[in-house]
Amino acid sequence: MDWQPLLLTFKLALITTFLLLIISIPLSYWLAYTKSRLKPILETLVSMPLVLPPTVLGFYLLVTLSPSSSLGGWLNDHLGLQFIFSFQGLVLASVIYSLPFMVHPIQAGFSNLNITIMEASYVLGKSKIVTLFKILIPNIKPSLLTGIVLAFAHTIGEFGVVLMIGGNIPGETKVASIAIYDEVEALNYDTANMYSLILFAITFSILLVVYIVNGGYLKRFWK
C-alpha cells in the first residue's frame, strides 16, 4: 500500500482549512451583520458548491485556469502560477469547494451572538477589529471548531473537483479518494478497503470529538 496519497490528502486538507479560516472569518462577519443588497448574491455564490456537481465546478476551473485561456496564460506568464494538474490547483479548487462548510457555521455563530456585547465594546471605545478578535471570536469557539472540522473532513473526501483540476499524478495530485478509485478499477479491493478504512476511521474520530466537545459531554462526564 502506497502511503503517499494519504499524506498528500492530509497536507491538502490542512492547507485548505488554514486558508479557509483566514478567508471565512471576515467574510462570515460581513455576511452576519451587513445590510447590503449584495448579501443574497454573495450568500448564493458561497453556497453554490453545496448543490453544484463537483465536476461542473472542476470543469469551469479547468477552462478558466488553463494556460490556453486569458487568465490562465497571464498567471502562468507573469506570476509563474500553474493551477492545472498541480498541487496549488488542488488547493484553489478545495478552497472554493469547501468554502460553505467553513462560512456557514461561523456566520451562524456570529448571527446568534447577543448584539449587545458588540455594542458595549463600541461604547467602551474599542474598534471593530479589536471587538472582532477580542470579543466576538472568543464567544463563537464551538462554531469555529465546527467549521474547521467540517472543512477539513470535506476536503479529505473530495473526488470530482480534484480529479478534474489535478488529474492523477502520483506524488503531486493523486489524493486518497483518487487512489481508492484507481484500486477499485484495478480490482484491488483489499488495498481500496485499507484506504477507505483509514479515511473512515479518521473522519469519524474527528467528527465524534466535535460532537463531544460542542455537546459539553466532557464537562458532564467529569462532574
GIHU-V239056 format. One record per residue. N is the residue number from 1. RES is the residue in one letter. PSI is psi in whole degrees, 0 to 359 (NA if undefined). Layout:
n res psi
N RES PSI
N RES PSI
This chain:
n res psi
1 M 131
2 D 122
3 W 350
4 Q 316
5 P 323
6 L 315
7 L 319
8 L 323
9 T 313
10 F 329
11 K 314
12 L 316
13 A 320
14 L 313
15 I 316
16 T 315
17 T 319
18 F 313
19 L 320
20 L 323
21 L 318
22 I 319
23 I 319
24 S 330
25 I 306
26 P 324
27 L 316
28 S 322
29 Y 315
30 W 316
31 L 327
32 A 328
33 Y 351
34 T 154
35 K 19
36 S 148
37 R 345
38 L 350
39 K 311
40 P 324
41 I 315
42 L 321
43 E 322
44 T 315
45 L 319
46 V 323
47 S 350
48 M 319
49 P 342
50 L 330
51 V 343
52 L 131
53 P 134
54 P 331
55 T 330
56 V 312
57 L 316
58 G 322
59 F 313
60 Y 326
61 L 320
62 L 315
63 V 318
64 T 322
65 L 2
66 S 142
67 P 339
68 S 349
69 S 166
70 S 311
71 L 313
72 G 320
73 G 319
74 W 316
75 L 320
76 N 317
77 D 320
78 H 329
79 L 353
80 G 27
81 L 125
82 Q 107
83 F 341
84 I 129
85 F 48
86 S 163
87 F 322
88 Q 331
89 G 321
90 L 319
91 V 313
92 L 313
93 A 320
94 S 322
95 V 315
96 I 316
97 Y 330
98 S 1
99 L 313
100 P 334
101 F 341
102 M 319
103 V 314
104 H 313
105 P 320
106 I 319
107 Q 318
108 A 322
109 G 315
110 F 316
111 S 329
112 N 353
113 L 147
114 N 119
115 I 344
116 T 331
117 I 327
118 M 318
119 E 322
120 A 323
121 S 319
122 Y 320
123 V 325
124 L 2
125 G 11
126 K 144
127 S 171
128 K 322
129 I 314
130 V 318
131 T 319
132 L 310
133 F 335
134 K 333
135 I 305
136 L 307
137 I 316
138 P 339
139 N 0
140 I 32
141 K 318
142 P 322
143 S 320
144 L 315
145 L 317
146 T 314
147 G 316
148 I 313
149 V 316
150 L 317
151 A 318
152 F 311
153 A 321
154 H 322
155 T 322
156 I 322
157 G 3
158 E 143
159 F 296
160 G 312
161 V 323
162 V 329
163 L 320
164 M 317
165 I 331
166 G 341
167 G 214
168 N 65
169 I 114
170 P 132
171 G 352
172 E 309
173 T 0
174 K 94
175 V 178
176 A 319
177 S 323
178 I 323
179 A 321
180 I 315
181 Y 316
182 D 317
183 E 324
184 V 319
185 E 326
186 A 4
187 L 23
188 N 72
189 Y 330
190 D 316
191 T 318
192 A 323
193 N 322
194 M 313
195 Y 313
196 S 318
197 L 319
198 I 313
199 L 319
200 F 313
201 A 318
202 I 312
203 T 322
204 F 316
205 S 318
206 I 313
207 L 323
208 L 318
209 V 319
210 V 314
211 Y 324
212 I 314
213 V 311
214 N 334
215 G 355
216 G 22
217 Y 330
218 L 318
219 K 319
220 R 322
221 F 315
222 W 342
223 K NA
